[in-house]
Amino acid sequence: MALSDKLTAKLNEQITNEFNASQIYLAMACMFDNMALKMLSRWFRLQADEERGHALKIIDYLLSRHAKVEIGSVPKPSPEYPSVVAAVEAAYEHEQKVTRQFDDLMAQAEKDDDYASQNFLGWFVDEQVEEEESTRHLLEVARMAGTHYLQLEAYVAHLRRSEG
Ligand code: FEO
């Protein structure tokens, strides 16, 4: 069964959304590095890599369904934010937006009775629960730390150690 035109178009849009997220997080990583917040910078750089991986996963899925892939252009990400908390808040808001995008994709796959796409999208729905949770925790700790950046750095370093 071929993918519906609507789902194909939405998945192509999502490829761009994932590359957009990747660029946003990479820009944040650079801002943090320039503030000598190496741990936070690393957290966002890894996140940027993950988002790129998500885009590639969708590309591979479209190809496996013999659907047309269109790589779109992404807007220039903001190079800086007024504060560390403002940047992490923006990241959390972005993750919530991505969750809504995947909910919309899943609704389309359900409308199409496309069970393979529902299974494929289920991975992203689960992934978004994790991504929202980890970004929300980071935001809570950033708010608690305020301008005590070294505490935030210690928290992110601890996260890395506990995740192995
Ligand atoms: Fe790929 Fe965090 O959305």
Backbone and ligand atoms as CSV (ligand in chain L), in Angstrom:
chain,resi,resn,atom,element,x,y,z
A,1,MET,N,N,0.844,-1.202,0.000
A,1,MET,CA,C,0.000,0.000,0.000
A,1,MET,C,C,0.883,1.256,0.000
A,2,ALA,N,N,0.534,2.166,-0.894
A,2,ALA,CA,C,1.334,3.403,-0.979
A,2,ALA,C,C,0.929,4.365,0.137
A,3,LEU,N,N,1.862,5.186,0.537
A,3,LEU,CA,C,1.546,6.232,1.517
A,3,LEU,C,C,0.577,7.225,0.877
A,4,SER,N,N,-0.319,7.779,1.670
A,4,SER,CA,C,-1.217,8.800,1.119
A,4,SER,C,C,-0.407,10.053,0.795
A,5,ASP,N,N,-0.934,10.852,-0.129
A,5,ASP,CA,C,-0.241,12.103,-0.481
A,5,ASP,C,C,-0.115,13.012,0.744
A,6,LYS,N,N,-1.188,13.034,1.536
A,6,LYS,CA,C,-1.178,13.921,2.713
A,6,LYS,C,C,-0.100,13.500,3.700
A,7,LEU,N,N,-0.026,12.201,3.978
A,7,LEU,CA,C,0.978,11.726,4.946
A,7,LEU,C,C,2.388,11.931,4.389
A,8,THR,N,N,2.560,11.692,3.091
A,8,THR,CA,C,3.876,11.919,2.463
A,8,THR,C,C,4.294,13.383,2.648
A,9,ALA,N,N,3.350,14.293,2.398
A,9,ALA,CA,C,3.674,15.725,2.522
A,9,ALA,C,C,4.014,16.073,3.977
A,10,LYS,N,N,3.242,15.536,4.894
A,10,LYS,CA,C,3.482,15.844,6.325
A,10,LYS,C,C,4.810,15.251,6.801
A,11,LEU,N,N,5.136,14.056,6.323
A,11,LEU,CA,C,6.421,13.445,6.730
A,11,LEU,C,C,7.587,14.249,6.152
A,12,ASN,N,N,7.416,14.734,4.935
A,12,ASN,CA,C,8.463,15.581,4.350
A,12,ASN,C,C,8.635,16.871,5.150
A,13,GLU,N,N,7.510,17.438,5.575
A,13,GLU,CA,C,7.583,18.637,6.428
A,13,GLU,C,C,8.320,18.315,7.731
A,14,GLN,N,N,8.054,17.110,8.245
A,14,GLN,CA,C,8.674,16.740,9.521
A,14,GLN,C,C,10.184,16.568,9.389
A,15,ILE,N,N,10.634,16.140,8.216
A,15,ILE,CA,C,12.092,16.058,7.986
A,15,ILE,C,C,12.684,17.445,8.206
A,16,THR,N,N,12.061,18.446,7.622
A,16,THR,CA,C,12.547,19.828,7.774
A,16,THR,C,C,12.453,20.272,9.231
A,17,ASN,N,N,11.356,19.901,9.895
A,17,ASN,CA,C,11.208,20.273,11.316
A,17,ASN,C,C,12.338,19.690,12.163
A,18,GLU,N,N,12.728,18.446,11.844
A,18,GLU,CA,C,13.794,17.802,12.629
A,18,GLU,C,C,15.151,18.465,12.341
A,19,PHE,N,N,15.408,18.786,11.081
A,19,PHE,CA,C,16.655,19.504,10.765
A,19,PHE,C,C,16.642,20.884,11.421
A,20,ASN,N,N,15.463,21.487,11.462
A,20,ASN,CA,C,15.330,22.800,12.115
A,20,ASN,C,C,15.680,22.678,13.606
A,21,ALA,N,N,15.136,21.658,14.256
A,21,ALA,CA,C,15.447,21.437,15.682
A,21,ALA,C,C,16.950,21.219,15.857
A,22,SER,N,N,17.534,20.452,14.937
A,22,SER,CA,C,18.968,20.170,15.030
A,22,SER,C,C,19.777,21.470,14.966
A,23,GLN,N,N,19.406,22.349,14.046
A,23,GLN,CA,C,20.133,23.623,13.902
A,23,GLN,C,C,19.936,24.512,15.136
A,24,ILE,N,N,18.710,24.521,15.659
A,24,ILE,CA,C,18.431,25.334,16.859
A,24,ILE,C,C,19.309,24.859,18.014
A,25,TYR,N,N,19.384,23.540,18.198
A,25,TYR,CA,C,20.155,23.003,19.339
A,25,TYR,C,C,21.656,23.183,19.125
A,26,LEU,N,N,22.089,23.097,17.863
A,26,LEU,CA,C,23.510,23.317,17.592
A,26,LEU,C,C,23.881,24.771,17.904
A,27,ALA,N,N,23.004,25.708,17.535
A,27,ALA,CA,C,23.260,27.129,17.839
A,27,ALA,C,C,23.297,27.336,19.356
A,28,MET,N,N,22.402,26.667,20.069
A,28,MET,CA,C,22.413,26.773,21.537
A,28,MET,C,C,23.723,26.209,22.092
A,29,ALA,N,N,24.154,25.082,21.535
A,29,ALA,CA,C,25.415,24.472,21.998
A,29,ALA,C,C,26.579,25.451,21.822
A,30,CYS,N,N,26.564,26.171,20.714
A,30,CYS,CA,C,27.641,27.147,20.468
A,30,CYS,C,C,27.569,28.289,21.475
A,31,MET,N,N,26.349,28.759,21.743
A,31,MET,CA,C,26.203,29.845,22.730
A,31,MET,C,C,26.739,29.394,24.090
A,32,PHE,N,N,26.392,28.189,24.488
A,32,PHE,CA,C,26.844,27.693,25.797
A,32,PHE,C,C,28.365,27.502,25.820
A,33,ASP,N,N,28.910,27.026,24.721
A,33,ASP,CA,C,30.366,26.857,24.668
A,33,ASP,C,C,31.065,28.201,24.839
A,34,ASN,N,N,30.505,29.222,24.212
A,34,ASN,CA,C,31.093,30.562,24.331
A,34,ASN,C,C,30.974,31.120,25.746
A,35,MET,N,N,30.050,30.561,26.517
A,35,MET,CA,C,29.917,30.971,27.930
A,35,MET,C,C,30.753,30.060,28.835
A,36,ALA,N,N,31.560,29.190,28.234
A,36,ALA,CA,C,32.402,28.222,28.955
A,36,ALA,C,C,31.570,27.176,29.696
A,37,LEU,N,N,30.306,26.990,29.247
A,37,LEU,CA,C,29.453,25.956,29.858
A,37,LEU,C,C,29.568,24.694,28.997
A,38,LYS,N,N,30.659,24.002,29.175
A,38,LYS,CA,C,31.010,22.893,28.286
A,38,LYS,C,C,30.039,21.710,28.388
A,39,MET,N,N,29.578,21.444,29.593
A,39,MET,CA,C,28.666,20.297,29.779
A,39,MET,C,C,27.326,20.553,29.096
A,40,LEU,N,N,26.813,21.759,29.315
A,40,LEU,CA,C,25.544,22.133,28.703
A,40,LEU,C,C,25.687,22.151,27.175
A,41,SER,N,N,26.814,22.655,26.736
A,41,SER,CA,C,27.084,22.696,25.304
A,41,SER,C,C,27.060,21.275,24.728
A,42,ARG,N,N,27.696,20.368,25.450
A,42,ARG,CA,C,27.745,18.982,24.982
A,42,ARG,C,C,26.345,18.375,24.949
A,43,TRP,N,N,25.535,18.665,25.963
A,43,TRP,CA,C,24.154,18.150,26.036
A,43,TRP,C,C,23.398,18.569,24.772
A,44,PHE,N,N,23.525,19.832,24.411
A,44,PHE,CA,C,22.780,20.331,23.250
A,44,PHE,C,C,23.375,19.841,21.932
A,45,ARG,N,N,24.679,19.639,21.919
A,45,ARG,CA,C,25.279,19.120,20.688
A,45,ARG,C,C,24.802,17.681,20.432
A,46,LEU,N,N,24.743,16.901,21.498
A,46,LEU,CA,C,24.230,15.533,21.344
A,46,LEU,C,C,22.769,15.552,20.900
A,47,GLN,N,N,22.024,16.502,21.477
A,47,GLN,CA,C,20.611,16.638,21.115
A,47,GLN,C,C,20.487,17.004,19.624
A,48,ALA,N,N,21.367,17.889,19.181
A,48,ALA,CA,C,21.361,18.286,17.756
A,48,ALA,C,C,21.610,17.057,16.875
A,49,ASP,N,N,22.565,16.220,17.293
A,49,ASP,CA,C,22.855,14.999,16.522
A,49,ASP,C,C,21.635,14.073,16.494
A,50,GLU,N,N,20.953,13.984,17.640
A,50,GLU,CA,C,19.763,13.118,17.704
A,50,GLU,C,C,18.684,13.594,16.743
A,51,GLU,N,N,18.491,14.906,16.714
A,51,GLU,CA,C,17.448,15.461,15.831
A,51,GLU,C,C,17.786,15.182,14.356
A,52,ARG,N,N,19.063,15.302,14.041
A,52,ARG,CA,C,19.479,14.973,12.663
A,52,ARG,C,C,19.181,13.498,12.384
A,53,GLY,N,N,19.449,12.670,13.384
A,53,GLY,CA,C,19.151,11.237,13.256
A,53,GLY,C,C,17.661,10.999,13.025
A,54,HIS,N,N,16.819,11.804,13.681
A,54,HIS,CA,C,15.370,11.659,13.483
A,54,HIS,C,C,14.994,11.994,12.037
A,55,ALA,N,N,15.616,13.062,11.512
A,55,ALA,CA,C,15.330,13.445,10.120
A,55,ALA,C,C,15.718,12.294,9.187
A,56,LEU,N,N,16.894,11.697,9.437
A,56,LEU,CA,C,17.362,10.604,8.571
A,56,LEU,C,C,16.454,9.381,8.679
A,57,LYS,N,N,15.939,9.167,9.877
A,57,LYS,CA,C,15.036,8.025,10.086
A,57,LYS,C,C,13.762,8.184,9.247
A,58,ILE,N,N,13.259,9.398,9.201
A,58,ILE,CA,C,12.047,9.649,8.407
A,58,ILE,C,C,12.366,9.524,6.905
A,59,ILE,N,N,13.531,10.042,6.518
A,59,ILE,CA,C,13.949,9.912,5.102
A,59,ILE,C,C,13.992,8.432,4.715
A,60,ASP,N,N,14.638,7.623,5.559
A,60,ASP,CA,C,14.762,6.199,5.253
A,60,ASP,C,C,13.394,5.518,5.190
A,61,TYR,N,N,12.481,5.970,6.054
A,61,TYR,CA,C,11.142,5.363,6.031
A,61,TYR,C,C,10.429,5.698,4.721
A,62,LEU,N,N,10.495,6.969,4.334
A,62,LEU,CA,C,9.850,7.356,3.066
A,62,LEU,C,C,10.437,6.551,1.905
A,63,LEU,N,N,11.760,6.410,1.921
A,63,LEU,CA,C,12.402,5.653,0.835
A,63,LEU,C,C,11.961,4.190,0.855
A,64,SER,N,N,11.830,3.647,2.059
A,64,SER,CA,C,11.429,2.235,2.152
A,64,SER,C,C,9.997,2.030,1.664
A,65,ARG,N,N,9.197,3.116,1.699
A,65,ARG,CA,C,7.821,3.027,1.176
A,65,ARG,C,C,7.741,3.542,-0.274
A,66,HIS,N,N,8.892,3.753,-0.854
A,66,HIS,CA,C,8.988,4.223,-2.242
A,66,HIS,C,C,8.229,5.538,-2.434
A,67,ALA,N,N,8.347,6.416,-1.452
A,67,ALA,CA,C,7.682,7.726,-1.517
A,67,ALA,C,C,8.715,8.799,-1.842
A,68,LYS,N,N,8.222,9.907,-2.328
A,68,LYS,CA,C,9.126,10.989,-2.743
A,68,LYS,C,C,9.655,11.735,-1.516
A,69,VAL,N,N,10.971,11.987,-1.531
A,69,VAL,CA,C,11.589,12.739,-0.423
A,69,VAL,C,C,11.945,14.133,-0.936
A,70,GLU,N,N,11.545,15.142,-0.151
A,70,GLU,CA,C,11.924,16.518,-0.495
A,70,GLU,C,C,12.575,17.148,0.714
A,71,ILE,N,N,13.833,17.523,0.560
A,71,ILE,CA,C,14.554,18.145,1.675
A,71,ILE,C,C,14.315,19.651,1.601
A,72,GLY,N,N,13.691,20.193,2.637
A,72,GLY,CA,C,13.381,21.628,2.639
A,72,GLY,C,C,14.488,22.440,3.285
A,73,SER,N,N,14.332,23.754,3.224
A,73,SER,CA,C,15.332,24.617,3.873
A,73,SER,C,C,14.822,25.002,5.264
A,74,VAL,N,N,15.767,25.266,6.146
A,74,VAL,CA,C,15.381,25.599,7.531
A,74,VAL,C,C,15.704,27.062,7.818
A,75,PRO,N,N,14.891,27.690,8.687
A,75,PRO,CA,C,15.193,29.078,9.043
A,75,PRO,C,C,16.487,29.177,9.854
A,76,LYS,N,N,17.132,30.328,9.783
A,76,LYS,CA,C,18.358,30.533,10.565
A,76,LYS,C,C,18.008,30.513,12.048
A,77,PRO,N,N,18.710,29.689,12.824
A,77,PRO,CA,C,18.383,29.654,14.252
A,77,PRO,C,C,18.902,30.886,14.972
A,78,SER,N,N,18.263,31.212,16.086
A,78,SER,CA,C,18.723,32.353,16.886
A,78,SER,C,C,20.133,32.051,17.421
A,79,PRO,N,N,21.098,32.969,17.234
A,79,PRO,CA,C,22.462,32.681,17.704
A,79,PRO,C,C,22.612,32.863,19.206
A,80,GLU,N,N,21.672,33.605,19.823
A,80,GLU,CA,C,21.780,33.761,21.277
A,80,GLU,C,C,20.429,34.034,21.925
A,81,TYR,N,N,20.419,33.849,23.238
A,81,TYR,CA,C,19.218,34.034,24.053
A,81,TYR,C,C,19.608,34.932,25.221
A,82,PRO,N,N,18.628,35.610,25.818
A,82,PRO,CA,C,18.968,36.542,26.898
A,82,PRO,C,C,19.577,35.873,28.125
A,83,SER,N,N,19.292,34.595,28.320
A,83,SER,CA,C,19.840,33.896,29.495
A,83,SER,C,C,19.867,32.398,29.221
A,84,VAL,N,N,20.550,31.694,30.101
A,84,VAL,CA,C,20.592,30.228,29.989
A,84,VAL,C,C,19.172,29.681,30.120
A,85,VAL,N,N,18.431,30.197,31.117
A,85,VAL,CA,C,17.063,29.700,31.334
A,85,VAL,C,C,16.206,29.966,30.091
A,86,ALA,N,N,16.359,31.144,29.499
A,86,ALA,CA,C,15.560,31.473,28.300
A,86,ALA,C,C,15.849,30.488,27.166
A,87,ALA,N,N,17.108,30.091,27.027
A,87,ALA,CA,C,17.461,29.142,25.970
A,87,ALA,C,C,16.831,27.770,26.256
A,88,VAL,N,N,16.939,27.326,27.499
A,88,VAL,CA,C,16.391,25.992,27.822
A,88,VAL,C,C,14.862,26.018,27.742
A,89,GLU,N,N,14.264,27.160,28.107
A,89,GLU,CA,C,12.811,27.306,27.958
A,89,GLU,C,C,12.417,27.164,26.484
A,90,ALA,N,N,13.193,27.798,25.621
A,90,ALA,CA,C,12.909,27.725,24.179
A,90,ALA,C,C,13.024,26.275,23.695
A,91,ALA,N,N,14.021,25.560,24.221
A,91,ALA,CA,C,14.194,24.149,23.827
A,91,ALA,C,C,12.985,23.322,24.290
A,92,TYR,N,N,12.517,23.590,25.504
A,92,TYR,CA,C,11.373,22.832,26.029
A,92,TYR,C,C,10.111,23.136,25.205
A,93,GLU,N,N,9.907,24.411,24.897
A,93,GLU,CA,C,8.745,24.778,24.071
A,93,GLU,C,C,8.839,24.099,22.706
A,94,HIS,N,N,10.068,24.034,22.192
A,94,HIS,CA,C,10.253,23.414,20.887
A,94,HIS,C,C,9.884,21.928,20.942
A,95,GLU,N,N,10.304,21.253,21.988
A,95,GLU,CA,C,9.976,19.819,22.121
A,95,GLU,C,C,8.462,19.616,22.206
A,96,GLN,N,N,7.770,20.520,22.907
A,96,GLN,CA,C,6.311,20.391,23.007
A,96,GLN,C,C,5.667,20.562,21.622
A,97,LYS,N,N,6.251,21.470,20.852
A,97,LYS,CA,C,5.744,21.681,19.486
A,97,LYS,C,C,5.953,20.419,18.639
A,98,VAL,N,N,7.136,19.814,18.785
A,98,VAL,CA,C,7.433,18.599,18.009
A,98,VAL,C,C,6.467,17.473,18.409
A,99,THR,N,N,6.140,17.393,19.689
A,99,THR,CA,C,5.178,16.378,20.137
A,99,THR,C,C,3.845,16.559,19.418
A,100,ARG,N,N,3.399,17.818,19.306
A,100,ARG,CA,C,2.119,18.077,18.608
A,100,ARG,C,C,2.232,17.702,17.124
A,101,GLN,N,N,3.415,17.917,16.551
A,101,GLN,CA,C,3.604,17.557,15.133
A,101,GLN,C,C,3.470,16.045,14.945
A,102,PHE,N,N,4.044,15.275,15.875
A,102,PHE,CA,C,3.934,13.810,15.740
A,102,PHE,C,C,2.516,13.328,16.038
A,103,ASP,N,N,1.829,13.995,16.943
A,103,ASP,CA,C,0.421,13.637,17.191
A,103,ASP,C,C,-0.387,13.836,15.909
A,104,ASP,N,N,-0.092,14.915,15.219
A,104,ASP,CA,C,-0.796,15.218,13.972
A,104,ASP,C,C,-0.473,14.170,12.896
A,105,LEU,N,N,0.806,13.776,12.844
A,105,LEU,CA,C,1.204,12.738,11.881
A,105,LEU,C,C,0.498,11.418,12.191
A,106,MET,N,N,0.438,11.082,13.464
A,106,MET,CA,C,-0.213,9.829,13.863
A,106,MET,C,C,-1.702,9.880,13.519
A,107,ALA,N,N,-2.338,11.016,13.733
A,107,ALA,CA,C,-3.765,11.162,13.414
A,107,ALA,C,C,-3.984,10.930,11.909
A,108,GLN,N,N,-3.046,11.438,11.102
A,108,GLN,CA,C,-3.167,11.247,9.650
A,108,GLN,C,C,-3.008,9.766,9.284
A,109,ALA,N,N,-2.030,9.106,9.902
A,109,ALA,CA,C,-1.804,7.674,9.620
A,109,ALA,C,C,-3.027,6.855,10.039
A,110,GLU,N,N,-3.680,7.276,11.113
A,110,GLU,CA,C,-4.891,6.565,11.555
A,110,GLU,C,C,-6.027,6.794,10.567
A,111,LYS,N,N,-6.143,8.035,10.114
A,111,LYS,CA,C,-7.184,8.362,9.127
A,111,LYS,C,C,-6.993,7.527,7.855
A,112,ASP,N,N,-5.719,7.298,7.506
A,112,ASP,CA,C,-5.397,6.546,6.282
A,112,ASP,C,C,-5.485,5.024,6.476
A,113,ASP,N,N,-5.762,4.569,7.712
A,113,ASP,CA,C,-5.679,3.120,8.012
A,113,ASP,C,C,-4.321,2.566,7.603
A,114,ASP,N,N,-3.286,3.362,7.819
A,114,ASP,CA,C,-1.924,2.966,7.438
A,114,ASP,C,C,-1.215,2.434,8.701
A,115,TYR,N,N,-1.292,1.116,8.866
A,115,TYR,CA,C,-0.789,0.520,10.116
A,115,TYR,C,C,0.734,0.544,10.201
A,116,ALA,N,N,1.394,0.384,9.062
A,116,ALA,CA,C,2.870,0.425,9.065
A,116,ALA,C,C,3.346,1.804,9.529
A,117,SER,N,N,2.686,2.847,9.037
A,117,SER,CA,C,3.093,4.202,9.442
A,117,SER,C,C,2.760,4.458,10.897
A,118,GLN,N,N,1.662,3.882,11.362
A,118,GLN,CA,C,1.333,4.042,12.793
A,118,GLN,C,C,2.433,3.414,13.649
A,119,ASN,N,N,2.892,2.220,13.247
A,119,ASN,CA,C,3.987,1.576,13.995
A,119,ASN,C,C,5.249,2.427,13.946
A,120,PHE,N,N,5.562,2.919,12.763
A,120,PHE,CA,C,6.755,3.757,12.594
A,120,PHE,C,C,6.650,4.999,13.482
A,121,LEU,N,N,5.505,5.655,13.442
A,121,LEU,CA,C,5.348,6.901,14.194
A,121,LEU,C,C,5.279,6.663,15.697
A,122,GLY,N,N,4.875,5.449,16.078
A,122,GLY,CA,C,4.812,5.116,17.512
A,122,GLY,C,C,6.163,5.306,18.193
A,123,TRP,N,N,7.240,5.005,17.465
A,123,TRP,CA,C,8.589,5.178,18.021
A,123,TRP,C,C,8.814,6.652,18.384
A,124,PHE,N,N,8.383,7.539,17.502
A,124,PHE,CA,C,8.585,8.979,17.731
A,124,PHE,C,C,7.691,9.490,18.864
A,125,VAL,N,N,6.484,8.938,18.937
A,125,VAL,CA,C,5.578,9.357,20.019
A,125,VAL,C,C,6.227,9.022,21.364
A,126,ASP,N,N,6.807,7.812,21.465
A,126,ASP,CA,C,7.499,7.411,22.707
A,126,ASP,C,C,8.730,8.279,22.945
A,127,GLU,N,N,9.471,8.516,21.885
A,127,GLU,CA,C,10.692,9.316,21.973
A,127,GLU,C,C,10.377,10.726,22.497
A,128,GLN,N,N,9.250,11.271,22.053
A,128,GLN,CA,C,8.893,12.630,22.492
A,128,GLN,C,C,8.587,12.679,23.983
A,129,VAL,N,N,8.033,11.595,24.520
A,129,VAL,CA,C,7.785,11.564,25.972
A,129,VAL,C,C,9.127,11.713,26.692
A,130,GLU,N,N,10.118,10.958,26.226
A,130,GLU,CA,C,11.467,11.030,26.833
A,130,GLU,C,C,12.094,12.406,26.644
A,131,GLU,N,N,11.972,12.941,25.442
A,131,GLU,CA,C,12.635,14.215,25.148
A,131,GLU,C,C,11.999,15.366,25.916
A,132,GLU,N,N,10.670,15.320,26.033
A,132,GLU,CA,C,10.010,16.368,26.831
A,132,GLU,C,C,10.447,16.251,28.292
A,133,GLU,N,N,10.523,15.018,28.782
A,133,GLU,CA,C,10.883,14.816,30.190
A,133,GLU,C,C,12.310,15.323,30.457
A,134,SER,N,N,13.264,14.932,29.611
A,134,SER,CA,C,14.651,15.317,29.882
A,134,SER,C,C,14.835,16.834,29.750
A,135,THR,N,N,14.123,17.446,28.798
A,135,THR,CA,C,14.262,18.906,28.635
A,135,THR,C,C,13.571,19.637,29.786
A,136,ARG,N,N,12.439,19.097,30.232
A,136,ARG,CA,C,11.738,19.730,31.364
A,136,ARG,C,C,12.593,19.657,32.626
A,137,HIS,N,N,13.250,18.509,32.853
A,137,HIS,CA,C,14.134,18.388,34.029
A,137,HIS,C,C,15.275,19.388,33.953
A,138,LEU,N,N,15.845,19.489,32.760
A,138,LEU,CA,C,16.955,20.434,32.578
A,138,LEU,C,C,16.485,21.857,32.890
A,139,LEU,N,N,15.284,22.185,32.436
A,139,LEU,CA,C,14.733,23.522,32.679
A,139,LEU,C,C,14.512,23.761,34.178
A,140,GLU,N,N,13.963,22.756,34.848
A,140,GLU,CA,C,13.721,22.912,36.292
A,140,GLU,C,C,15.030,23.165,37.029
A,141,VAL,N,N,16.071,22.404,36.664
A,141,VAL,CA,C,17.362,22.565,37.333
A,141,VAL,C,C,17.983,23.921,36.962
A,142,ALA,N,N,17.840,24.319,35.710
A,142,ALA,CA,C,18.375,25.627,35.280
A,142,ALA,C,C,17.705,26.749,36.068
A,143,ARG,N,N,16.397,26.625,36.269
A,143,ARG,CA,C,15.676,27.651,37.049
A,143,ARG,C,C,16.157,27.675,38.495
A,144,MET,N,N,16.356,26.487,39.064
A,144,MET,CA,C,16.829,26.418,40.467
A,144,MET,C,C,18.231,26.992,40.586
A,145,ALA,N,N,19.072,26.692,39.593
A,145,ALA,CA,C,20.472,27.124,39.670
A,145,ALA,C,C,20.602,28.632,39.453
A,146,GLY,N,N,19.655,29.223,38.692
A,146,GLY,CA,C,19.740,30.665,38.414
A,146,GLY,C,C,21.060,30.976,37.734
A,147,THR,N,N,21.830,31.881,38.342
A,147,THR,CA,C,23.128,32.219,37.731
A,147,THR,C,C,24.269,31.401,38.338
A,148,HIS,N,N,23.920,30.422,39.174
A,148,HIS,CA,C,24.966,29.519,39.700
A,148,HIS,C,C,25.225,28.438,38.648
A,149,TYR,N,N,25.866,28.859,37.572
A,149,TYR,CA,C,26.004,27.988,36.406
A,149,TYR,C,C,26.796,26.717,36.703
A,150,LEU,N,N,27.722,26.823,37.652
A,150,LEU,CA,C,28.541,25.634,37.913
A,150,LEU,C,C,27.690,24.506,38.489
A,151,GLN,N,N,26.630,24.880,39.194
A,151,GLN,CA,C,25.721,23.835,39.714
A,151,GLN,C,C,24.999,23.151,38.555
A,152,LEU,N,N,24.609,23.942,37.595
A,152,LEU,CA,C,23.945,23.380,36.417
A,152,LEU,C,C,24.917,22.479,35.641
A,153,GLU,N,N,26.148,22.930,35.508
A,153,GLU,CA,C,27.167,22.124,34.838
A,153,GLU,C,C,27.377,20.789,35.576
A,154,ALA,N,N,27.389,20.867,36.897
A,154,ALA,CA,C,27.583,19.649,37.701
A,154,ALA,C,C,26.411,18.688,37.499
A,155,TYR,N,N,25.191,19.252,37.398
A,155,TYR,CA,C,24.006,18.410,37.180
A,155,TYR,C,C,24.101,17.693,35.827
A,156,VAL,N,N,24.486,18.433,34.803
A,156,VAL,CA,C,24.560,17.826,33.460
A,156,VAL,C,C,25.691,16.787,33.413
A,157,ALA,N,N,26.795,17.085,34.101
A,157,ALA,CA,C,27.904,16.118,34.153
A,157,ALA,C,C,27.449,14.840,34.871
A,158,HIS,N,N,26.669,15.013,35.933
A,158,HIS,CA,C,26.148,13.860,36.682
A,158,HIS,C,C,25.208,13.030,35.794
A,159,LEU,N,N,24.371,13.733,35.026
A,159,LEU,CA,C,23.457,13.037,34.097
A,159,LEU,C,C,24.257,12.148,33.145
A,160,ARG,N,N,25.317,12.707,32.601
A,160,ARG,CA,C,26.130,11.956,31.626
A,160,ARG,C,C,26.727,10.717,32.272
A,161,ARG,N,N,27.208,10.911,33.525
A,161,ARG,CA,C,27.820,9.741,34.199
A,161,ARG,C,C,26.758,8.687,34.475
A,162,SER,N,N,25.556,9.123,34.917
A,162,SER,CA,C,24.540,8.124,35.271
A,162,SER,C,C,23.964,7.451,34.035
A,163,GLU,N,N,24.043,8.133,32.889
A,163,GLU,CA,C,23.550,7.505,31.657
A,163,GLU,C,C,24.625,6.614,31.026
A,164,GLY,N,N,25.837,6.704,31.569
A,164,GLY,CA,C,26.953,5.902,31.028
A,164,GLY,C,C,27.459,6.533,29.765
L,1,FEO,FE1,FE,13.131,14.904,17.011
L,1,FEO,FE2,FE,13.149,16.222,19.801
L,1,FEO,O1,O,12.263,15.918,18.200
